[in-house]
Structure formats: structure tokens, C-alpha cells
Amino acid sequence: MTGRNVGKTCRTHYRGTFNDGTQFDSSYDRGEPLEFVCGAGQMIKGFDAAVADMEVGEIKEIHLMPEEAYGMPNPNMILTLEIANLPGSEDLEVGQQVYLTNQSGQPFPVKVTAKDEKMITLDANHEMAGKELNFKIELVEKNRNNPDIFPHTTHKSHDMEVVVCRRNRRYESYGNCKKN
């Protein structure tokens, strides 16, 4: 991704709606702008790309296809399990959202989509997978490059490699860049 804001901490106000006009989220309603490092993969692809070249004070309206947002639903993310193999699932109801844990111990949300006496079906797709999204984005602030995300650039010349590290608004050149 390219753009003047890539690598910078950006603060944006936004309003997100579906195509029928229904609002699904708004930083204006919370009274606090959203803060993220542009281009670092913290945001959905289309939102990040829209902010990459914005100026402070600029307002932009965008329409994102599912591929630029949360992607299309993946049928492999739908799990059908025996209730006996998932302790506690006997009390779950269709429509309920719960968290399971992956092999690394990280929780992830799933939604109960079907249940009978023996089986339960859980959908681990993002709730907005497959949906087109609309955003009104206002860039309210952008800060200098984030050194933790984009810490250095490397220049090679002849047999020597020079690494330029950004630290506290100054540049240091040396052969091995290490974070403090």
C-alpha cells in the first residue's frame, strides 16, 4: 500500500452503513475518533486504502465490496459438532454468540446457527462477511511515522549495508538496528 499516511498514526471519525442505510457503527456516536496505524493491517483493506492519501479535515465517502472489507463467508468456518463433545453447548441457543479457543489458546467468536438434541452448528465467519459496506470517513489527525510498525529502511551499497532507524524524530545510521 502506498500513500502519504502509510506508517502514520491516524485518527478518524467514521460512520458505517449497509446499502439500505442502516448504520452498523459510528465513532461520532461514541464521541471518540478511531486511532490506527495506516497500512499496518489493523483496519479492513478498503478503509485503510481510503485513508492512505487523505488530508486532515478531509471527508470521504466510500463503498466497499466484501473483498475490500471482511471477505466472503468461508464454508470451512462453519462447524457442526456433537453436543456431547462440546461441554456447556447444551445450554446454548440459536442466534447466541459465544467464544471458542483455537489451538494457540486465542479466543474467537462464533454464532450458533442451528441446534437439535445431538448436534450444534457454529459459524466462525465474521458477522459482516459477504456484505457491502459504506463509510463516511473524516481524517481528524495524523502523527509522524510509527517507529514500532515501520522501524527502519535498509540501503545496500557495494559490500556495505546501512540501516537507517527512526527514533524520537531523529535518524540514526548503523549496521544493526535494534529497538530500545
N, C-alpha and C positions, 0 to 999 in steps of 0.2 A: 504494500500500500504506500502511496506517495501523497504528499500534501504538506503544507506549511505547519500543520498542527500535529503531525505524526511524532510521537515521542513526548508530547507536551501533556501536562495535566490540564484537562478541560473541565469546565463546569457548565452544564447545560440545563435549561428548563425545557421540558417537553410535555406534549400531550399525545397519547397514543390512542388511536381509534381503529375499529374494524370498518370494513367497507360500508356497513349500514349506519355508520355514525356513532355507534355505541362506544363509549370511552372505556378502555380497559386499564389505563394507568395515567397518572399525571403528577409531575413534580410540583407543578403550580399548586395543586390541592394539598400537598404535603408542606409547602412553603419552604422547601429546601432544594436547590439545584442538585442534579446528579453529577458526581465527580468521578472521572475515569482518565486513564492514560490512553490517548488516541493511538490506534494502531497496535495496541498491545494484546488484542484478543479478549478484552474484558467486556466488550459490547457485541451485539449481533452485527454481522458483516455490513449490512446496508446502513445502519445507524453510524457506525464508525466511519465509513466512506463518506457519508454526508458531512460529518463534522471536520473531516481532514483538511478542507480548504475554506472553512468559514472564518469570517472576521468577527471579533467581539461586537455584539449588538445586532448582528445579522440574524434574521429569522428565515427559516427554510421549511417548506412543506415537501415531504417525500412519501412515495407509495412503494412499499416493498413487497415483492413476490416471496413466497415461502422460502425459496432457495437463498434469499438475502437476509432472512430472518431466522426462524427456528427450524427450517428444513421441512421435508415431507415426513409424515409418520412412517416409522420403520416397523414392519410386521414382526421383525425379530425382537422388538422391545415389548411385545405382548406375551405375558407369561400365564400359562394355565397350570395350576398346581393342585395337588390333592390337599384338602384342608387339613387332613391328619399330619401332613408333612410340614405344615406352617403353623406352629403353635400360636394361639391367640387369634387366628384368622376366622375362627367360628363366630366371633362377635362382630366382625366387620360387616358393613352394609354397602350395597351398590351405590356408587357416587362418592364414597368416602375416600379421602386422600390420606395415605399413611407413608411411612418411610421404611425401606428395607436397607440392608447393609451389603455392600459389594465385598469381593474377596480382600480388598485392601482396608476394609473397616470403615469406608466412607458411606454415609447415608445418602440415599437418593429417593426422590418422591415417586410414588406410584398411585394410580387411581384404580379403585375396584370397579370393574366394568360388568362383571357377571358373577353369579354365585348360585350354587344349588347345595344340596345336602353333602355332596362329596367333593366338589371342585370349586375353585375360585379363580377368576381371571383378573389379572393386574396389568395395567397399561403403564409402561415406564416412559412413553414418549412425552415430550414437553407439551403442556396443555395448549400451546399455540402452534404446534407443528401442523403444517398444511394450511395455515391461514395467511391471507394477505393482510398486511398491517400498514397503517398510515400514521405518520408522525409530523407534528409541528415542533420544530427544534429551534431554540434560541440559545446561541452561544453567549454566555454571560461573563466568562472569564477564561483566560488561558495563561498558564505559567510556563516557565522555562522547561527545557527538556528534563525528563525524569531520569536521573543517573542510574537508578536501580533497574530500569527496564532496558534502556539503551546506554550502557555504561561506557562504551569506547568504540573507536574506529581503529582499524589496523591499516597501515600503509607499508607496502613492501617496495624496497628499492635495492637493486643489486643483491647483495647477500645479507642485507640487514633488514630487520623488521622493527618498525617503530609503532608503538601503541600509544594513542592519544586518549587519555581518560579525562572525563569531565568530573570535577569535584568542586563543590561550593563555588560555582561560577568561574572557576579558573581551569585552565587546561594544563595537564602535566604530561610530559613525554618521557617514556622509559620503556624498557624492553619487556616488562611483565606487569600487567595491570591487575592489581588486587584490590578488592573492596576493603575499606576500613571497617 
